[in-house]
Amino acid sequence: MSSRIQQASLVARRRLALQTDEFVFALSAPSGSPAAGPAGSVVGAVAAPPDLRFRPGQFISVRVGTDADQNPILRSYSIASPPERWGELALVLRLLSDGIGSRYFDALRIGESITFTGPMGFFVNELAHSGDVVYIATGTGIAPLLPMIEETLRRSETGRVILFWGLRSEADVFYQDELSALSTRTPRFTHQIYLSQPQSFCRLRGRVTGPVLELLPGLREPTFYLCGNGQMIEELKAGLVARGVSRKRQIRTEAFFD
Ligand SMILES: Cc1cc2nc3c(=O)[nH]c(=O)nc-3n(C[C@H](O)[C@H](O)[C@H](O)COP(=O)(O)OP(=O)(O)OC[C@H]3O[C@@H](n4cnc5c(N)ncnc54)[C@H](O)[C@@H]3O)c2cc1C
């Protein structure tokens, strides 16, 4: 974990879905410091962005304002880009109309900088999976899971890799191209999107908890990664543990909010 205060400037922003935007940042070099390129290579006299070493699944803590006593107001955001995108950092945010962090990001203009610490957190892939791997997200909980899934799929493991993603309606869906490309490229990966309040006929309707528990008997030595709203995490964790899954060895969680 890094507690060093860092800066990154906004280079791109794109709408992914309803109230959901991707923000891409270029890491800034600390003023006056020499900079190194990938794998320690020298980048000449021009200051280059520093490397931010992180594992897929980790998050950063962003300063989104100051309170009345001038203490920083902080919000956590998972890193949505893979570590291989050197010098760059993507975040995927659900922009809440009256959230402090949401308003801060919504007002950010291209070229403006954020101040953050990190990477931090222990919600990362196990170093190896002996069996199947099941990722479960709600909403923007997909942000850390996509780079984690990509990391797992690059390994020479043979287990199935399954993503269950719960969203409210069609307007909330994004990353369709990315997920389809992964499924096509890597047959051991499959994904299913569940909509709790679909606007039209939808085959996969409802919440993710039931389908994951139904799949359990057919899984081989599974590891579960749960990310998103706290209620889904608590319910699913309780259901898995009640069916004999080891909380300590087989379940990893990251709750974005209660
Ligand atoms: C480790 C970690 C990683 C996180 N990563 C992300 C991320 O990648 N993307 C992201 O969008 N958020 C992420 N969050 C949530 C994020 O830190 C903020 O809580 C969220 O963006 C709301 O902050 P705010 O200041 O806008 O609203 P606030 O004023 O703090 O929150 C208003 C209320 O909205 C609810 N809420 C919070 N987040 C959400 C949400 N995503 N969807 C619906 N309701 C919500 C909560 O009940 C909260 O009380 C993460 C949280 C943690 C702890």
The ligand as an ORCA input file, in Angstrom:
! r2SCAN-3c Opt
* xyz 0 1
  C     -13.223      0.193     -1.394
  C     -14.303      0.976     -2.106
  C     -14.252      1.108     -3.483
  C     -15.253      1.826     -4.159
  N     -15.203      1.892     -5.519
  C     -16.199      2.541     -6.184
  C     -16.204      2.585     -7.620
  O     -15.313      2.055     -8.296
  N     -17.244      3.227     -8.223
  C     -18.279      3.826     -7.510
  O     -19.206      4.363     -8.131
  N     -18.268      3.803     -6.172
  C     -17.265      3.193     -5.488
  N     -17.265      3.173     -4.119
  C     -18.273      3.997     -3.427
  C     -17.704      5.425     -3.317
  O     -16.614      5.451     -2.417
  C     -18.726      6.426     -2.782
  O     -19.281      5.954     -1.597
  C     -19.839      6.665     -3.771
  O     -19.293      7.121     -4.997
  C     -20.818      7.709     -3.242
  O     -20.099      8.823     -2.802
  P     -20.730     10.268     -2.825
  O     -19.842     11.156     -2.023
  O     -21.071     10.690     -4.212
  O     -22.119     10.074     -2.082
  P     -22.385     10.064     -0.528
  O     -22.963     11.370     -0.176
  O     -21.223      9.591      0.243
  O     -23.425      8.836     -0.506
  C     -24.805      8.934     -0.604
  C     -25.427      7.536     -0.351
  O     -25.546      6.834     -1.603
  C     -25.368      5.415     -1.424
  N     -24.380      4.941     -2.407
  C     -23.033      5.024     -2.325
  N     -22.460      4.494     -3.426
  C     -23.464      4.091     -4.227
  C     -23.516      3.479     -5.502
  N     -22.391      3.135     -6.185
  N     -24.732      3.210     -6.050
  C     -25.858      3.523     -5.379
  N     -25.884      4.101     -4.150
  C     -24.715      4.375     -3.583
  C     -24.908      5.195     -0.016
  O     -25.973      4.573      0.685
  C     -24.616      6.582      0.531
  O     -25.018      6.688      1.861
  C     -16.296      2.451     -3.427
  C     -16.319      2.331     -2.029
  C     -15.355      1.611     -1.380
  C     -15.416      1.494      0.131
*
